[in-house]
Amino acid sequence: MTDQTDGTPPPESAGPEKLERPREPAFNLPFGLVVILGVLVAIHVVRTYVLSASIDNEMVFNFAFLPARYDHALSDQNLAWLWSPITYSILHGSWDHLIFNGFWMIAFGAPVIRRIGMVRLAVFWGLSAIAAVALHTAFHWGEMIVVVGASGVVAGLMGAAARFVFSPSGRISRQFAHLNRRLPIMEALSNRSVVIFTGIWFLTNLLIGLGLFAFGGQGGIAWEAHIGGFLFGFLLFGLFDPRD
């Protein structure tokens, strides 16, 4: 029997009180994630509606990632080879591209941000972006391919989240997943929910790589970058995680 705040005993006909778990709000994003999404949208708005085509092309050339940069003497180039492995992740090829990445960032970025905070996330973002295009470059060395988008980082967030978001029942708690225990790598690989999630994720990217599955937007999909980002997040998330 629960305590009554006014001291009045419950009526005799009253049965046991049903305890309900507080309902999680359907839309409750960390402020840091809202800022990130706002910045990505603002950049794309400026590129789409403010900049001229020639200036936008110049911006893309200087801030997008190109594997061809590293097949030439760096002394013969500007410094774009230095910052483009990170800055490409804040540019997008189309609204479809941006919306798709934003959707998955909301789903998997929110618990990661709640868990590690914005300072660690900034480092995670930069390193996962680098890891993503590093694997992409291994498959496309010297090619003049323009790579833009936060997909590699989003894949890194997915890989990181796979280490802790699944409850013992296999369900994901949107608001409280960040409080779960982080699974060691081998334990994660033996967890049914993690294995199914990871297997579907890799199968989807394999189909993309084979050209059997694609999304809207401009240009091709850098599926190798997705895998590089995911492996980085999954294998190295413990370096960023402040919780045991």
KEKEFI-843870 format. One record per residue: x, y, z of N, C-alpha, C in turn. Coordinates in Angstrom, 1 decimal. Layout:
KEKEFI-843870
n.px:n.py:n.pz:ca.px:ca.py:ca.pz:c.px:c.py:c.pz
X:Y:Z:X:Y:Z:X:Y:Z
...
end
This chain:
KEKEFI-843870
n.px:n.py:n.pz:ca.px:ca.py:ca.pz:c.px:c.py:c.pz
0.9:-1.2:0.0:0.0:0.0:0.0:0.9:1.2:0.0
0.6:2.2:-0.9:1.4:3.4:-0.9:1.0:4.4:0.1
1.9:5.3:0.5:1.7:6.3:1.5:0.7:7.3:0.9
-0.1:7.9:1.7:-1.0:9.0:1.3:-0.5:10.3:1.9
-0.4:11.3:1.1:0.1:12.6:1.6:-0.8:13.3:2.6
-2.1:13.0:2.6:-3.0:13.7:3.5:-3.4:12.9:4.7
-2.8:11.7:4.9:-3.1:10.9:6.0:-4.4:10.2:6.0
-5.2:10.3:5.0:-6.5:9.7:4.9:-6.3:8.3:4.4
-6.9:7.2:5.1:-6.7:5.9:4.6:-7.5:5.7:3.3
-7.0:4.8:2.5:-7.7:4.6:1.2:-9.0:3.8:1.5
-10.0:4.0:0.6:-11.3:3.2:0.8:-11.1:1.7:0.7
-11.9:1.0:1.4:-11.7:-0.5:1.5:-11.8:-1.1:0.1
-12.5:-0.5:-0.9:-12.7:-1.1:-2.2:-11.4:-0.9:-3.1
-10.5:-0.1:-2.6:-9.4:0.3:-3.4:-8.4:-0.9:-3.5
-8.0:-1.3:-4.8:-7.1:-2.4:-4.9:-5.7:-1.9:-5.0
-4.7:-2.8:-5.2:-3.3:-2.3:-5.2:-3.1:-1.3:-6.3
-2.3:-0.3:-6.1:-2.0:0.7:-7.0:-1.1:0.2:-8.1
-1.4:0.5:-9.4:-0.6:0.1:-10.5:0.6:1.2:-10.7
1.8:0.7:-10.6:2.9:1.6:-10.7:3.3:1.6:-12.2
3.4:2.8:-12.8:3.7:3.0:-14.2:5.0:3.7:-14.3
5.8:3.2:-15.3:7.1:3.8:-15.5:6.9:5.1:-16.3
7.5:6.2:-15.8:7.4:7.4:-16.5:7.6:7.3:-18.0
6.7:7.9:-18.8:6.8:7.8:-20.3:7.9:8.7:-20.7
8.7:8.2:-21.7:9.8:9.0:-22.2:9.3:10.0:-23.2
9.7:11.2:-23.2:9.2:12.1:-24.2:9.7:11.7:-25.6
8.8:11.9:-26.6:9.1:11.4:-28.0:10.2:12.3:-28.6
10.4:13.5:-28.2:11.4:14.4:-28.8:12.1:15.1:-27.7
13.3:14.6:-27.3:14.1:15.2:-26.2:15.5:15.1:-26.6
16.1:16.1:-27.2:17.4:16.0:-27.7:18.4:16.8:-26.8
19.6:16.4:-26.7:20.6:17.2:-25.9:20.8:18.5:-26.7
21.0:19.5:-25.9:21.2:20.9:-26.5:22.4:20.9:-27.5
23.5:20.1:-27.1:24.6:20.1:-28.0:24.3:19.5:-29.4
23.4:18.5:-29.4:23.0:17.9:-30.7:22.2:18.9:-31.5
21.3:19.6:-30.8:20.5:20.7:-31.5:21.5:21.7:-32.2
22.5:22.1:-31.4:23.5:23.1:-32.0:24.2:22.5:-33.2
24.6:21.2:-33.1:25.3:20.6:-34.3:24.4:20.6:-35.5
23.1:20.1:-35.3:22.2:20.1:-36.4:21.9:21.5:-37.0
21.8:22.4:-36.1:21.6:23.8:-36.5:22.7:24.3:-37.4
24.0:24.0:-37.0:25.1:24.5:-37.7:25.2:23.8:-39.1
24.9:22.5:-39.2:24.9:21.8:-40.4:23.8:22.3:-41.4
22.7:22.6:-40.8:21.6:23.2:-41.7:22.0:24.6:-42.1
22.5:25.4:-41.2:22.9:26.8:-41.6:23.9:26.8:-42.7
24.9:25.9:-42.6:25.9:25.8:-43.7:25.3:25.5:-45.0
24.4:24.5:-45.0:23.8:24.1:-46.3:22.9:25.2:-46.8
22.2:25.9:-45.9:21.3:27.0:-46.4:22.2:28.1:-47.1
23.3:28.4:-46.5:24.2:29.5:-47.1:24.7:29.0:-48.4
25.1:27.7:-48.5:25.7:27.2:-49.7:24.6:27.2:-50.8
23.4:26.8:-50.4:22.3:26.6:-51.4:21.7:27.9:-51.9
21.5:28.9:-50.9:20.7:30.0:-51.3:21.4:31.3:-51.2
22.6:31.4:-50.7:23.4:32.6:-50.6:24.6:32.7:-51.5
25.4:31.7:-51.5:26.6:31.7:-52.3:26.4:31.5:-53.8
27.2:32.1:-54.6:27.1:31.8:-56.0:27.6:30.4:-56.3
27.3:29.9:-57.5:27.8:28.5:-57.8:29.3:28.5:-57.9
29.9:29.5:-58.4:31.4:29.5:-58.5:32.0:29.5:-57.1
31.5:30.4:-56.2:32.1:30.4:-54.8:31.8:29.1:-54.1
30.6:28.5:-54.3:30.3:27.3:-53.6:31.2:26.2:-54.1
31.5:26.1:-55.4:32.4:25.2:-56.0:33.8:25.3:-55.4
34.2:26.6:-55.2:35.5:26.8:-54.6:35.6:26.4:-53.2
34.5:26.6:-52.5:34.4:26.1:-51.1:34.4:24.6:-51.0
33.7:23.9:-51.9:33.7:22.5:-51.9:35.1:22.0:-52.2
35.8:22.6:-53.1:37.1:22.1:-53.5:38.1:22.3:-52.3
37.9:23.3:-51.5:38.9:23.6:-50.5:38.6:22.9:-49.2
37.3:22.5:-49.0:36.9:21.9:-47.7:36.4:20.4:-47.8
36.1:20.0:-49.0:35.7:18.6:-49.2:37.0:17.7:-49.2
36.8:16.4:-49.0:37.9:15.5:-49.0:38.1:14.9:-50.4
39.3:14.9:-50.9:39.7:14.3:-52.2:40.8:13.4:-52.0
40.7:12.1:-52.3:41.8:11.2:-52.1:43.0:11.6:-53.0
42.7:12.2:-54.1:43.8:12.6:-55.1:44.8:13.6:-54.4
44.4:14.3:-53.4:45.3:15.3:-52.8:46.6:14.5:-52.3
46.5:13.3:-51.9:47.6:12.6:-51.2:48.4:11.8:-52.2
48.1:11.9:-53.4:48.9:11.2:-54.5:49.8:12.2:-55.2
49.9:13.4:-54.6:50.7:14.5:-55.1:51.6:15.1:-54.0
52.6:15.7:-54.4:53.5:16.4:-53.4:52.7:17.4:-52.6
52.7:17.3:-51.3:51.9:18.2:-50.5:52.4:19.6:-50.6
53.7:19.8:-50.9:54.3:21.1:-51.0:53.7:21.9:-52.2
53.1:21.1:-53.2:52.6:21.8:-54.4:51.1:22.2:-54.2
50.5:22.0:-53.0:49.1:22.2:-52.8:48.9:23.3:-51.7
47.7:23.8:-51.6:47.4:24.6:-50.4:47.2:23.6:-49.2
46.8:24.1:-48.1:46.7:23.3:-46.8:45.4:22.5:-46.7
44.6:22.4:-47.8:43.4:21.7:-47.7:43.6:20.2:-47.3
44.7:19.7:-47.7:45.0:18.3:-47.4:45.0:18.1:-45.8
45.3:19.2:-45.1:45.4:19.1:-43.7:44.1:19.1:-43.0
43.2:20.0:-43.4:41.9:20.2:-42.7:40.8:19.4:-43.3
40.9:19.1:-44.6:39.7:18.5:-45.3:39.3:17.1:-44.8
40.2:16.3:-44.1:39.8:15.1:-43.6:38.8:15.2:-42.4
38.6:16.5:-42.0:37.5:16.8:-41.0:36.4:17.6:-41.5
36.8:18.7:-42.3:35.8:19.7:-42.7:34.8:19.1:-43.7
35.2:18.0:-44.4:34.2:17.5:-45.4:33.0:17.0:-44.7
33.1:16.7:-43.3:32.0:16.1:-42.6:30.9:17.2:-42.3
31.2:18.5:-42.5:30.1:19.5:-42.2:29.5:20.0:-43.5
29.9:19.4:-44.7:29.3:19.8:-45.9:28.4:18.6:-46.4
27.3:18.9:-47.2:26.5:17.9:-47.7:26.1:18.2:-49.1
25.9:17.1:-49.9:25.6:17.2:-51.3:24.2:17.6:-51.7
23.3:17.4:-50.8:21.9:17.8:-51.1:21.1:17.8:-49.7
19.9:18.3:-49.8:19.0:18.3:-48.6:18.7:16.9:-48.2
18.5:16.0:-49.2:18.2:14.6:-48.9:19.4:14.0:-48.1
20.6:14.3:-48.5:21.8:13.8:-47.8:21.8:14.3:-46.4
21.6:15.6:-46.2:21.6:16.2:-44.9:20.5:15.6:-44.0
19.3:15.5:-44.5:18.2:15.0:-43.7:18.4:13.6:-43.3
18.9:12.8:-44.2:19.2:11.4:-43.9:20.2:11.3:-42.7
21.3:12.0:-42.9:22.3:12.0:-41.8:21.8:12.5:-40.5
21.0:13.6:-40.6:20.4:14.2:-39.4:19.5:13.2:-38.7
18.7:12.4:-39.4:17.8:11.5:-38.8:18.6:10.4:-38.0
19.6:9.9:-38.5:20.4:8.9:-37.8:21.3:9.5:-36.7
21.6:10.7:-36.9:22.4:11.4:-35.8:21.5:11.6:-34.6
20.2:11.9:-34.8:19.3:12.1:-33.7:19.1:10.8:-33.0
19.0:9.7:-33.8:18.8:8.4:-33.2:19.9:7.9:-32.4
21.2:8.0:-32.9:22.3:7.4:-32.2:23.3:8.4:-31.6
23.2:9.7:-32.1:24.1:10.7:-31.6:23.7:11.2:-30.2
22.3:11.2:-30.0:21.8:11.7:-28.7:22.3:10.9:-27.5
22.2:9.5:-27.5:22.7:8.8:-26.3:24.3:8.9:-26.2
25.0:9.0:-27.3:26.4:9.2:-27.2:26.8:10.5:-26.6
26.1:11.6:-27.0:26.4:12.9:-26.5:26.0:13.0:-25.0
24.9:12.4:-24.6:24.5:12.4:-23.2:25.6:11.7:-22.4
26.2:10.7:-22.9:27.1:9.9:-22.2:28.5:10.5:-22.1
29.0:11.1:-23.2:30.4:11.6:-23.1:30.5:13.1:-23.1
29.5:13.8:-23.4:29.6:15.3:-23.3:30.1:15.9:-24.6
30.1:17.2:-24.8:30.4:17.9:-26.0:31.9:17.9:-26.3
32.7:18.1:-25.2:34.2:18.2:-25.4:34.7:16.9:-26.0
34.4:15.7:-25.4:34.8:14.5:-25.9:34.2:14.2:-27.3
32.9:14.7:-27.5:32.3:14.5:-28.8:33.1:15.2:-29.9
33.6:16.4:-29.6:34.3:17.1:-30.6:35.5:16.3:-31.1
36.2:15.7:-30.1:37.4:14.9:-30.5:36.9:13.6:-31.2
35.9:13.0:-30.7:35.3:11.8:-31.4:34.9:12.1:-32.8
34.3:13.3:-33.0:33.8:13.7:-34.4:35.0:13.8:-35.3
36.1:14.5:-34.9:37.2:14.7:-35.7:37.9:13.4:-36.1
38.1:12.5:-35.1:38.9:11.3:-35.3:38.1:10.3:-36.1
36.7:10.2:-35.9:35.9:9.3:-36.6:35.8:9.8:-38.1
35.8:11.1:-38.3:35.8:11.6:-39.7:37.1:11.2:-40.4
38.2:11.3:-39.7:39.5:10.9:-40.3:39.5:9.4:-40.6
39.1:8.6:-39.6:39.1:7.2:-39.8:38.2:6.8:-41.0
37.1:7.5:-41.1:36.2:7.1:-42.2:36.9:7.4:-43.6
37.5:8.5:-43.8:38.1:8.8:-45.1:39.4:8.1:-45.3
40.0:7.7:-44.2:41.3:6.9:-44.3:41.0:5.5:-45.0
39.9:4.9:-44.5:39.5:3.6:-45.2:39.1:3.8:-46.6
38.3:4.9:-46.8:37.9:5.3:-48.2:39.1:5.5:-49.1
40.1:6.2:-48.6:41.3:6.4:-49.4:42.0:5.1:-49.7
42.0:4.2:-48.8:42.7:2.9:-49.1:42.1:2.2:-50.3
40.8:2.4:-50.5:40.1:1.8:-51.7:40.2:2.7:-52.9
40.4:4.0:-52.7:40.4:4.9:-53.9:41.6:5.8:-53.9
42.7:5.2:-53.7:44.0:6.0:-53.7:44.2:6.8:-55.0
44.4:8.1:-54.8:44.7:8.9:-56.0:43.6:9.3:-56.8
42.4:8.9:-56.5:41.2:9.2:-57.4:40.6:10.6:-57.0
40.1:11.2:-58.1:39.6:12.5:-57.9:38.1:12.4:-57.6
37.8:11.9:-56.4:36.5:11.7:-55.9:36.2:12.8:-54.8
35.1:13.5:-54.9:34.8:14.5:-53.9:33.9:13.8:-52.8
34.4:13.8:-51.6:33.6:13.2:-50.5:33.2:14.3:-49.5
31.8:14.4:-49.3:31.3:15.3:-48.3:30.2:14.6:-47.5
29.9:15.1:-46.4:28.8:14.6:-45.5:29.3:14.0:-44.2
28.4:14.0:-43.3:28.7:13.5:-41.9:28.4:12.0:-41.8
28.2:11.3:-42.9:27.9:9.9:-42.8:28.9:9.0:-42.1
30.2:9.3:-42.3:31.2:8.6:-41.6:31.2:8.8:-40.1
30.9:10.0:-39.7:30.8:10.3:-38.3:29.5:9.7:-37.7
28.4:9.7:-38.4:27.2:9.1:-38.0:27.4:7.6:-37.8
28.1:7.0:-38.8:28.5:5.6:-38.6:29.3:5.3:-37.4
30.2:6.3:-37.1:31.0:6.1:-35.8:30.1:6.2:-34.6
29.1:7.1:-34.6:28.2:7.2:-33.5:27.4:5.9:-33.4
27.0:5.3:-34.5:26.3:4.1:-34.4:27.1:3.0:-33.8
28.4:2.9:-34.2:29.3:1.9:-33.7:29.5:2.1:-32.2
29.7:3.3:-31.8:29.8:3.6:-30.4:28.6:3.3:-29.6
27.4:3.6:-30.1:26.2:3.4:-29.4:25.9:1.9:-29.3
26.4:1.1:-30.3:26.1:-0.3:-30.2:26.8:-1.0:-29.0
27.8:-0.3:-28.4:28.5:-0.8:-27.2:27.7:-0.7:-25.9
26.6:0.2:-25.9:25.9:0.4:-24.7:24.4:0.7:-24.7
23.8:0.9:-25.9:22.4:1.3:-25.9:21.4:0.2:-25.7
21.8:-1.0:-26.0:20.9:-2.1:-25.9:20.8:-2.6:-24.4
19.5:-2.7:-23.9:19.3:-3.2:-22.6:19.4:-4.7:-22.7
19.4:-5.4:-21.5:19.4:-6.9:-21.5:18.3:-7.5:-22.3
17.1:-6.8:-22.4:16.0:-7.3:-23.1:16.2:-7.1:-24.6
17.2:-6.3:-25.0:17.4:-6.0:-26.4:16.8:-4.8:-26.9
16.0:-4.1:-26.1:15.3:-2.9:-26.5:16.2:-1.7:-26.3
15.9:-0.6:-27.0:16.7:0.6:-26.8:15.8:1.6:-26.0
16.3:2.1:-24.9:15.6:3.2:-24.2:16.1:4.5:-24.7
15.3:5.3:-25.3:15.7:6.6:-25.9:16.4:7.5:-24.9
15.8:7.7:-23.8:16.2:8.7:-22.8:17.3:8.2:-21.9
17.2:6.9:-21.5:18.1:6.4:-20.5:19.2:5.5:-20.9
19.3:5.3:-22.3:20.3:4.3:-22.8:21.7:4.7:-22.4
22.0:6.0:-22.2:23.3:6.4:-21.9:23.8:6.0:-20.6
22.9:5.5:-19.7:23.2:5.1:-18.4:23.6:3.6:-18.3
23.4:2.9:-19.5:23.7:1.4:-19.5:25.2:1.2:-19.3
25.5:0.0:-19.0:26.9:-0.4:-18.9:27.5:-0.6:-20.3
28.7:-0.2:-20.5:29.4:-0.4:-21.8:29.9:-1.8:-21.9
29.5:-2.5:-22.9:29.9:-3.9:-23.1:31.3:-3.9:-23.6
32.2:-4.8:-23.0:33.5:-5.1:-23.6:33.3:-5.6:-25.1
34.3:-5.4:-25.9:34.1:-5.8:-27.3:33.7:-7.2:-27.5
34.3:-8.2:-26.9:33.9:-9.6:-27.1:32.5:-9.9:-26.5
32.2:-9.2:-25.4:30.8:-9.4:-24.9:29.8:-8.8:-25.9
30.1:-7.7:-26.4:29.2:-7.1:-27.4:29.0:-7.9:-28.6
30.1:-8.6:-29.0:30.0:-9.5:-30.2:29.3:-10.8:-29.9
29.0:-11.0:-28.7:28.2:-12.2:-28.3:26.8:-11.9:-27.9
26.5:-10.6:-27.9:25.2:-10.1:-27.6:24.3:-10.2:-28.8
23.2:-10.8:-28.7:22.3:-11.1:-29.8:21.8:-9.8:-30.5
21.4:-8.8:-29.7:20.9:-7.6:-30.2:22.0:-6.8:-31.0
23.2:-6.8:-30.4:24.3:-6.1:-31.0:24.7:-6.8:-32.3
24.7:-8.1:-32.3:25.1:-8.9:-33.5:24.1:-8.6:-34.6
22.8:-8.7:-34.3:21.7:-8.5:-35.3:21.8:-7.0:-35.9
22.0:-6.1:-35.0:22.1:-4.7:-35.4:23.3:-4.5:-36.3
24.4:-5.0:-35.9:25.7:-4.8:-36.6:25.6:-5.6:-38.0
25.0:-6.8:-37.9:24.9:-7.6:-39.2:24.1:-6.9:-40.2
22.9:-6.3:-39.8:22.1:-5.6:-40.7:22.8:-4.4:-41.3
23.5:-3.7:-40.4:24.2:-2.5:-40.8:25.3:-2.8:-41.9
26.1:-3.8:-41.6:27.1:-4.2:-42.6:26.5:-4.7:-43.9
25.4:-5.5:-43.8:24.7:-6.0:-45.0:24.2:-4.9:-45.8
23.6:-3.9:-45.2:23.1:-2.7:-45.9:24.3:-2.0:-46.7
25.4:-1.8:-46.0:26.5:-1.2:-46.7:27.1:-2.0:-47.8
27.1:-3.4:-47.6:27.6:-4.2:-48.6:26.7:-4.1:-49.9
25.4:-4.0:-49.7:24.5:-3.9:-50.8:24.7:-2.5:-51.5
25.0:-1.5:-50.7:25.3:-0.2:-51.3:26.6:-0.3:-52.1
27.6:-1.0:-51.6:28.9:-1.1:-52.3:28.7:-1.9:-53.6
27.8:-2.9:-53.6:27.5:-3.6:-54.8:26.6:-2.9:-55.8
26.1:-1.8:-55.4:25.2:-1.0:-56.2:23.8:-1.5:-56.2
23.4:-2.3:-55.3:22.1:-2.9:-55.2:21.1:-2.2:-54.3
21.7:-1.2:-53.6:20.8:-0.4:-52.7:21.4:1.0:-52.6
20.5:2.0:-52.8:21.0:3.4:-52.8:19.9:4.3:-52.2
20.4:5.5:-51.9:19.4:6.5:-51.3:19.4:7.7:-52.3
18.4:8.5:-52.1:18.4:9.7:-52.9:19.5:10.7:-52.6
19.7:11.6:-53.5:20.8:12.6:-53.3:21.7:12.7:-54.5
22.7:13.4:-54.4:23.6:13.6:-55.5:24.8:12.8:-55.3
25.3:12.2:-56.5:26.5:11.5:-56.4:26.4:10.1:-55.8
27.5:9.4:-55.7:27.6:8.1:-55.2:27.7:8.1:-53.6
27.7:6.9:-53.1:27.7:6.8:-51.6:29.1:6.2:-51.2
29.8:6.9:-50.4:31.1:6.4:-49.9:31.0:5.4:-48.8
30.6:4.2:-49.2:30.2:3.1:-48.2:31.5:2.7:-47.5
32.6:2.8:-48.1:33.9:2.4:-47.4:34.1:3.4:-46.2
33.7:4.6:-46.4:33.9:5.6:-45.3:32.9:5.2:-44.1
31.7:4.8:-44.5:30.8:4.3:-43.4:31.4:3.2:-42.6
32.0:2.3:-43.2:32.6:1.2:-42.5:33.8:1.6:-41.6
34.6:2.5:-42.2:35.7:3.0:-41.4:35.3:3.8:-40.2
34.2:4.6:-40.3:33.7:5.3:-39.2:33.1:4.3:-38.1
32.3:3.3:-38.6:31.7:2.4:-37.7:32.7:1.6:-36.9
33.7:1.1:-37.6:34.8:0.3:-36.9:35.5:1.2:-35.8
35.7:2.5:-36.2:36.4:3.4:-35.2:35.5:3.5:-34.0
34.2:3.8:-34.2:33.3:4.0:-33.0:33.2:2.7:-32.2
33.0:1.6:-32.9:32.8:0.4:-32.1:34.0:-0.1:-31.4
35.2:0.0:-32.0:36.4:-0.6:-31.4:37.0:0.4:-30.4
36.9:1.7:-30.6:37.6:2.6:-29.8:36.8:3.5:-28.9
35.5:3.2:-28.8:34.6:4.1:-28.0:35.1:4.1:-26.5
35.7:3.1:-26.0:36.1:3.0:-24.7:37.1:4.1:-24.3
37.8:4.6:-25.3:38.8:5.7:-25.1:38.1:7.0:-24.7
36.8:7.2:-25.1:36.1:8.4:-24.9:35.1:8.3:-23.8
34.8:7.1:-23.4:33.7:6.9:-22.4:34.1:7.1:-21.0
33.5:8.1:-20.3:33.9:8.4:-18.9:33.3:7.4:-17.9
32.4:6.6:-18.4:31.7:5.6:-17.5:32.4:4.3:-17.6
32.4:3.6:-16.5:33.1:2.2:-16.5:32.2:1.2:-17.2
end
